[in-house]
Structure formats: C-alpha cells, structure tokens
Amino acid sequence: MTDQAVGGGHLPPGMAEGPVTAAPGQRAPGPRADGASARHSTTGFTGRRRELKELHADIARAGLDTLSGRKGTRSRVLLIAGRPGSGRTALAEELLRELADGHPDGVLRATLTGPGGEPADTGRTARDLLAALGADAPPGAAEDELAEQLREALAGRRALLFLDDAPGAEQVEPLLPDAPDCLVVVVSQGPLTGIPDVRPCALGGLDSAAGVELLSRYAGPTRITVDPRTADSVAEECGGQPAALVLAGAWLAARPKSSVADLYQALRAVDLPPDLPTGARPLFRAFRLAHDALPAPAARILRLITLAPGGLVDAHIASALAGCSVAAAATTLADFTALGLLRPVAPEDDEAPAADAGTGAPDPALRPRYRLPGCLDPLARELLREHERPADIQLARARMLERTVRLLQSCRAMGEPADSPAREKVDGLPRSLRFCSRGAAAHWLRSRRGALLDAARIAVADGELDTLDRRLMAALTRTLLVHQGPEAAAPDLYALHGLVLQVAERRELPREKAAALLNLADLDGQAGRTAQALTRYRGALEAARSVQDPVATGRALESLGGTYTALGDWQRAADWYGRALELRLARGESGDAARLQGRIGGAHTYAGRWGEALKAWRAAVGTYRRTGDVAGQARATGEVARVQEYAGRPEEALRTCLEALGIARKAGDGRLEAALQLRIADTLDRLGDPAAARLHRAVGERLLEDHSE
C-alpha cells in the first residue's frame, strides 16, 4: 500500500494546510509550511519539535480501552488543533513521515472541508478513500453503507489515515476504522467532542527563532542577519503564524531593495476591520499586503480563482475566469506560487503524458495545477465581493464553464477513432484546447475528475446558468463513458444523472426528467435497490407520457417489466412487457416486438402458465419469420420446444426441437445448433431411445467444441 490522497487540499507553498496530493507509490515533493521540500523534511522542518515529541508520546501512551484490561477495537485518534495558517498540516505531515515505516499499508489522506469552507460530503469522501484502497462501491450507495465498507476495507490493516481540515466530530466519526493497528491523525480548528480517547495537540504561534528562520527562507538570510531585531518584530507582528510569515517573506523576496524595516512598516500600515478577532489579524495583514502589491490584472485573477471548482486552478481555468490569454494566466499563476499565494499540486501519476513534439504549445494535460490555500480562501472571497460586480462574477463563471465544455469535447474526441467526425471537429479547435494523444486526454480527465464533478454541482446549485451546466453534464457524461467505460464510470454517472434531474425538475423539462430517472433507475437496479428503481421507473413513465415521448415511454415500460422479473413477480412482469409490446406494435417496431413477445413467454414459463407461454413464444416465432430474422426464429422455436417439454408433451417437444434445429442450420448459428442437439438427446433419453440420444449428443458436443474457441 502506498500514499494515497483524497479530496481537495487547498494550501500554498509553505502552509501545507491541505493534504499533499501524492501519486500511488510516491510522496508529493511540494513546499511545506517551513519552506522546505517534503523530500527533505528531516532537515527542513522548522520548530514544533516539542509538539512532535508530545504526539509521539501520546501514541505510545495506553488508551482507555487498554487501561480497562481489553484491547481497543477502534483506531487511535490524534488531534492537531489550531487556527488555519498555523502550520497544523505541516506538523501532521512531518508526523506521518516519521510514522510511515511502522505502517506498511501506507497513508490515506482526505480533506473534510471544501474550498469555500463548507463540510465535504462524507459519502463522497468514503467512496474516494475506498477507491484509493482499490475497493469498489456500488453507485448511489448511502453514506452509512460506504462508511461501513470503508471500515471493512481497513480491518486488519496497519495504515495511517490523515483527515485534514475537519469541521467537527460529525465528519470524522463515520470514517474512523474498526482497526486498532491503524492510526488516525486529524487536523481541526477545535475539539472533536463526542469521540472518545482523542489525544489533542493545540498549536499556537512559532517561537521567535523558528519564525525568523522561516522568514529568512523566503526572504533570504542577508537582510534578516543585518537587522535581526526588526526581523523579530516582523515575526511577532505575524503572530508566529507560518502562513503570514510565508507571505511576508515572499513579499520581501520580491523586493530586493526593500529592508526588513520596510516590511515591518508595510504590515503595520494595513488597515484592520474594527471587528476582526486578534488572532486573525496577522494573516489578514500579510494577505492584504500581498494582494495590494499586485498589478490590477493579477489581483483580479487572484480574486476570481476562488470560483475555481474544487479549489483546483490551472492556466485554462484562470484564463477563462479573467478573460485573458492562457499564456498570461500561466505566468501569473507561477508568480502567485513564488509569492506564497498558491500551492502547486503534485502530479497524481508517475507517468506524465507525452508532449506533442510537433508544436510548441503545451498540452492541456501538462499544464501545472494549483490550489488556493484554505486559510487564504475566505480572505480572497471577501475581496471578490468587494471588488467584483455580481454580473461580472456570473460572466466569469460562464466563461469558465464554456471553456470546460470545450476541453471535455476535445478530451472525448481523443477516445474516438482517428477518422471519426468528433476527431475532425476537434482538429479545428485552437492548439491550446487539443490533446496530443488519447493517453494525455485520459490523464487530464483523471487528474481533473473531482474538479469537473464539482463544476457541475456548483453550476446546478447556482441555478443561473442551466443551459451551460446541462451542456457541461452531457459532455462530462460522454467523456467518462469513452475513457472509463460504463462500469468504472457508474458512481460518477449516478451523481451526474442526479444533477440532471435537479435541473429538469427546476426548469420543468419532462423529457430530461424522464431520461435522468431512467438512468438513475438502471443504476439502482444494478446495485440491488429494486424498490427505488421501481419508483424511479414509474416517475420516468409519468414524465414521458406527459410529453408523449414514445422512446422513453417504451423504455420505462420494458424496464418495469425487467425489474418485476428480477423480483420473481412473473404476472406483473408479463403485464408491463405486454404494455411495452402494444407500444412497439403501434409504432411498427417488429424487431423489438418479437423480443418483447419472447420476454412475455419467458415470464409465463417461469410462472408455469404453459398455455400462455406457448402462445407468446409462437407469436415471437411468427414475428421473427416476418422480419426475416432466421436466428431469432430458431431461438424462439427452441423455446417453444422447451415449454412443450415442461408441459409434459415430449413427442411434440421433439418435433418442434427438430424444426428449430433445421432453422438454426439455415441461420448458421453453430452454438444454438449444438444446444438444440443436446436438448434433443435429453428428450430422446426420456422417450426411451438411448441409441439415437447418443448420436445427437455426440454431434452436439462436437459442435460445442468447434464453437467454444
């Protein structure tokens, strides 16, 4: 088991307030709250040694269950509590690094708060953790079911579970594994009331020496060494908060001619809101100082990237939001990273997609991805509300959705054959929107999957861009099917169909509602939720009939019949199939009508109603004959023989089976011919003719061997 990351960490270099996104088998090398690479954290971690020692002592200390004389049944929970920007995640990452060797099943990571501060969906988090463990979960499964599956998947493992930015105990408790050899490390702002035996470690600011050291890593040591007393004052003004120190150090690093005293005066000159809590002032000052020093276009991009779905931004998203070129957006995002305003996201795969050597334009799959720090996100959102008009924000969202739709169309086209119309259409797009290969397109889809789903959710919740969000969901659905296939994509498709249903109900679109209900019901039925599937099929039937949609109506009727068949309710199954048959016959759809006649015959056969079964199967034989489907006629004739045998009429069954054999030979269906030969042999045995039975069985077995290769 290797490091896995789940959810959206959202911190910049130096803060490590979100999870380090790591690919299977590797650790993400991005900068940490101390300014050092995660690969060199042994020598680069600044301060917090006392807290690390206390955390190790807490792990070694006996739990309440052990003190009572029995081994604990649940994982131990360590809590690192502190204000966002205090370096709490950096401390957690250092602890995980030191504990990794003792947990061979690796590290699982999840972030429990979204970029906007909303609690993450627990069911979605559990599903993503299961995926990281290589375990499948049925689409549409309830939160409790997913949490139980997660506990089962972790049972018997020795793993580390890192839950970052937890809003409270109600988001943590369902994810706790019943595995005493696992250890859970939680980062939160407050206590986890209600979870027993939690070992808390509360963080304040860094001491003066550690704060100055962190400042010097970004600003360089020379100016710090020249004026150490003012450097101490800057560290104190930043409250010892790593996030504020990183921003202050980066501000100074970007101004080689400024002194530490200039930085101190600039921080002190930032106006504070009158009601701002004391603990929030250092980060507010440092962020406003960094923002106000930006050129106006760059400052606007910083504010607008708070609209990026899932907190994930790249040059295309920033370009669409700000209405600037992709190249300008790429340069600005790189500058933000140097200033500590963004954090680069490490690649999720060991193998990067190949670049297109024929052009100089970067492939969309190769563009770096970034996250806005969680501690900076509310500050940037407040500036967005102050500086941007609602109409401009809506326009930015519309541009972002339109760009995403075009990228999805390009991504889907790369999964099609080279001479397909979709590929030809994409060839006309600008180079920045085209992928160099199918692998590059699949990589882009995989790495942006969570953000793309979030884009659809946000657009639906917004409710003002329903035309664009419908296009987005349609494009995402088709792209997932092309690159992942229906089975692997089923959980994401279930979520998308649910969003389509919301829009259809809000906009009173019966056709879309019927289609969404049918798709959801299909997935419910595959997951064994037959009662829910029946309800949705009936809802789809009602919506389809309201607009006289024969395609959706027929599908709903037939699906109801199939669901009752799965339940073993043969009478209701035959009834619904019969209603679907009437519709097919009225529309002159003979092929579908013959198939439904066979399903009616099958339902009556299972119910033991031989007369009605024979009538339905003979009708199917006649329909197949009229349409010229010889293979279908042979199969239906064979089923007539089967029903005759069940009804206790073996002589008739033998004659009918021989007739079916002749038709199968005309159709050239060797496997059906083999099956009929074996059935004839069984019938001859029952009629007391073993010699003839042996001949037919030998022929059938030989045919079966010939067609099994």
MOFENSUL-V768755 format. One record per residue. N is the residue number from 1. D_CENTER is the distance of its C-alpha to the mean C-alpha in Angstrom with 1 decimal. Layout:
n/d_center
N/D_CENTER
N/D_CENTER
This chain:
n/d_center
1/20.5
2/19.6
3/17.9
4/14.2
5/12.3
6/9.5
7/9.0
8/11.2
9/14.7
10/17.0
11/20.4
12/22.9
13/25.2
14/27.4
15/25.6
16/22.8
17/21.6
18/17.9
19/16.6
20/17.7
21/14.7
22/16.1
23/15.6
24/16.5
25/20.3
26/20.8
27/21.2
28/20.3
29/23.6
30/23.2
31/26.0
32/26.2
33/28.1
34/31.3
35/30.8
36/30.7
37/28.3
38/26.2
39/28.0
40/31.3
41/30.5
42/33.5
43/35.9
44/33.9
45/32.9
46/35.0
47/36.5
48/35.0
49/36.9
50/38.4
51/35.1
52/33.8
53/36.9
54/36.5
55/33.0
56/34.2
57/37.1
58/34.9
59/33.1
60/36.5
61/37.9
62/38.1
63/35.9
64/37.4
65/36.8
66/38.6
67/41.4
68/41.9
69/42.5
70/39.3
71/36.2
72/33.1
73/30.4
74/27.5
75/26.3
76/28.2
77/26.6
78/27.6
79/27.2
80/27.6
81/28.4
82/29.2
83/28.9
84/26.0
85/27.5
86/29.7
87/28.1
88/26.7
89/23.5
90/25.9
91/27.9
92/25.1
93/24.0
94/27.7
95/28.0
96/25.1
97/26.7
98/30.0
99/28.6
100/26.5
101/29.4
102/30.0
103/26.5
104/26.1
105/22.7
106/21.2
107/19.2
108/15.8
109/14.7
110/12.8
111/13.7
112/14.7
113/15.7
114/14.1
115/16.0
116/18.3
117/19.3
118/17.6
119/16.4
120/12.7
121/11.7
122/12.9
123/11.3
124/7.7
125/9.2
126/11.0
127/8.3
128/6.8
129/10.6
130/11.4
131/9.3
132/11.2
133/14.3
134/13.9
135/13.9
136/12.6
137/12.1
138/13.2
139/11.3
140/12.5
141/13.9
142/15.5
143/14.9
144/18.1
145/17.3
146/14.1
147/16.2
148/19.0
149/17.1
150/16.0
151/19.7
152/20.8
153/18.7
154/20.3
155/23.7
156/26.2
157/24.2
158/25.5
159/22.5
160/21.8
161/19.1
162/18.8
163/17.6
164/18.2
165/19.4
166/19.6
167/21.2
168/23.1
169/23.7
170/21.9
171/18.5
172/19.7
173/21.8
174/19.2
175/17.5
176/20.9
177/21.6
178/24.9
179/25.7
180/28.7
181/28.2
182/24.9
183/25.1
184/22.9
185/23.3
186/22.4
187/22.9
188/23.9
189/26.5
190/28.5
191/29.3
192/27.3
193/29.8
194/29.7
195/28.3
196/31.4
197/32.6
198/30.3
199/31.9
200/31.6
201/32.3
202/32.9
203/32.9
204/35.3
205/36.1
206/37.0
207/40.7
208/42.8
209/43.0
210/39.2
211/38.6
212/41.1
213/39.8
214/36.3
215/37.9
216/39.9
217/36.9
218/35.7
219/39.2
220/41.1
221/43.8
222/46.9
223/46.8
224/45.7
225/48.6
226/51.1
227/50.3
228/49.0
229/50.2
230/48.3
231/45.2
232/45.5
233/45.8
234/42.6
235/40.8
236/42.3
237/41.5
238/37.8
239/38.1
240/37.1
241/33.5
242/31.7
243/29.6
244/32.8
245/34.7
246/32.2
247/32.4
248/36.2
249/36.6
250/34.6
251/36.7
252/39.8
253/38.6
254/38.2
255/41.9
256/44.1
257/47.2
258/46.1
259/47.2
260/45.7
261/48.1
262/46.6
263/43.2
264/44.6
265/46.4
266/43.4
267/41.3
268/44.2
269/44.6
270/41.1
271/41.8
272/40.1
273/39.3
274/41.8
275/39.5
276/37.1
277/37.0
278/38.8
279/35.8
280/33.7
281/36.5
282/36.1
283/32.6
284/33.5
285/36.5
286/34.8
287/31.9
288/34.4
289/36.6
290/33.9
291/32.8
292/36.4
293/37.4
294/34.9
295/36.2
296/35.5
297/33.0
298/31.0
299/31.1
300/29.7
301/26.8
302/26.2
303/26.3
304/24.1
305/21.1
306/20.4
307/19.1
308/16.3
309/12.8
310/11.0
311/14.4
312/13.8
313/16.8
314/18.5
315/21.8
316/20.6
317/19.0
318/22.1
319/24.4
320/23.1
321/23.2
322/26.7
323/28.1
324/29.3
325/29.1
326/26.3
327/28.8
328/30.0
329/26.5
330/25.8
331/29.1
332/28.5
333/25.2
334/27.0
335/29.8
336/27.6
337/26.4
338/30.1
339/30.8
340/28.3
341/26.5
342/23.2
343/21.6
344/20.5
345/17.1
346/17.9
347/16.6
348/13.9
349/15.9
350/19.6
351/20.5
352/20.3
353/20.7
354/24.3
355/25.8
356/27.9
357/31.4
358/33.0
359/32.1
360/31.9
361/28.8
362/25.7
363/22.8
364/19.8
365/17.7
366/20.4
367/20.4
368/19.9
369/17.2
370/18.3
371/17.5
372/20.1
373/21.3
374/20.5
375/24.2
376/25.0
377/22.5
378/24.7
379/27.7
380/26.3
381/25.3
382/28.8
383/30.2
384/28.1
385/29.7
386/33.1
387/33.1
388/31.1
389/32.1
390/29.7
391/30.5
392/29.6
393/26.2
394/25.5
395/26.7
396/24.5
397/21.4
398/22.7
399/23.3
400/19.8
401/18.3
402/20.9
403/20.2
404/16.5
405/17.6
406/20.1
407/17.9
408/15.6
409/18.9
410/20.1
411/17.0
412/17.4
413/21.1
414/20.9
415/19.6
416/22.8
417/26.3
418/28.3
419/30.7
420/28.4
421/28.9
422/25.4
423/26.2
424/29.5
425/28.1
426/25.7
427/28.8
428/30.2
429/27.5
430/28.3
431/27.7
432/25.2
433/22.8
434/23.3
435/21.7
436/24.2
437/22.7
438/20.2
439/18.9
440/18.6
441/16.7
442/14.2
443/14.0
444/13.5
445/10.6
446/8.9
447/10.0
448/9.1
449/5.7
450/4.7
451/8.4
452/8.6
453/6.8
454/9.0
455/11.8
456/11.9
457/12.0
458/14.6
459/16.6
460/16.9
461/17.9
462/20.4
463/22.0
464/24.2
465/22.4
466/21.7
467/23.0
468/20.7
469/17.6
470/18.6
471/19.0
472/15.6
473/13.8
474/16.3
475/15.7
476/11.9
477/12.5
478/15.3
479/13.7
480/10.8
481/13.8
482/16.0
483/14.1
484/12.2
485/14.5
486/14.3
487/13.8
488/10.9
489/9.1
490/10.4
491/7.8
492/6.0
493/9.8
494/10.9
495/9.3
496/10.7
497/14.0
498/14.3
499/14.3
500/16.7
501/18.8
502/19.1
503/20.4
504/22.6
505/24.2
506/24.7
507/26.3
508/28.1
509/26.9
510/27.8
511/26.8
512/23.2
513/23.3
514/24.7
515/22.1
516/19.1
517/21.0
518/21.8
519/18.3
520/17.1
521/20.3
522/19.8
523/16.5
524/18.3
525/21.3
526/19.5
527/18.1
528/21.7
529/21.6
530/24.7
531/26.1
532/23.1
533/23.0
534/26.7
535/26.4
536/23.8
537/25.9
538/29.0
539/27.3
540/26.4
541/30.0
542/31.4
543/29.4
544/30.3
545/33.9
546/34.2
547/33.9
548/35.4
549/32.5
550/33.8
551/30.8
552/28.4
553/31.4
554/32.1
555/28.6
556/28.4
557/31.9
558/31.1
559/27.9
560/29.9
561/32.4
562/29.8
563/28.4
564/31.9
565/32.6
566/29.9
567/31.5
568/34.9
569/36.4
570/38.3
571/40.4
572/37.6
573/35.7
574/38.9
575/39.4
576/36.0
577/36.4
578/39.8
579/38.6
580/36.2
581/39.1
582/41.3
583/38.8
584/38.6
585/42.4
586/42.9
587/40.8
588/42.5
589/39.4
590/41.4
591/38.9
592/36.4
593/39.4
594/40.6
595/37.2
596/37.2
597/40.8
598/39.8
599/37.1
600/39.8
601/42.1
602/39.6
603/39.0
604/42.8
605/43.3
606/41.0
607/42.9
608/46.3
609/47.6
610/49.2
611/51.1
612/48.1
613/46.0
614/48.8
615/49.1
616/45.4
617/45.3
618/48.6
619/47.2
620/44.2
621/46.8
622/48.7
623/45.8
624/44.6
625/48.2
626/48.5
627/45.3
628/46.4
629/43.5
630/45.6
631/42.9
632/41.7
633/45.3
634/45.8
635/42.8
636/43.9
637/47.5
638/46.4
639/44.7
640/48.0
641/49.7
642/47.3
643/47.9
644/51.7
645/51.5
646/49.7
647/52.4
648/55.1
649/56.4
650/56.2
651/58.8
652/57.0
653/53.7
654/55.4
655/56.8
656/53.5
657/51.6
658/54.2
659/53.6
660/49.9
661/50.6
662/52.7
663/50.0
664/47.3
665/49.7
666/50.0
667/46.2
668/46.0
669/43.4
670/44.3
671/41.8
672/42.9
673/46.5
674/46.0
675/44.6
676/47.5
677/50.0
678/48.7
679/48.8
680/52.4
681/53.4
682/52.2
683/54.1
684/57.2
685/57.1
686/57.1
687/60.0
688/62.0
689/61.9
690/60.4
691/61.8
692/60.1
693/57.0
694/57.0
695/57.4
696/54.5
697/52.3
698/53.2
699/52.4
700/49.0
701/48.0
702/49.1
703/47.1
704/44.0
705/44.4
706/44.9
707/41.7
708/39.4
709/39.1
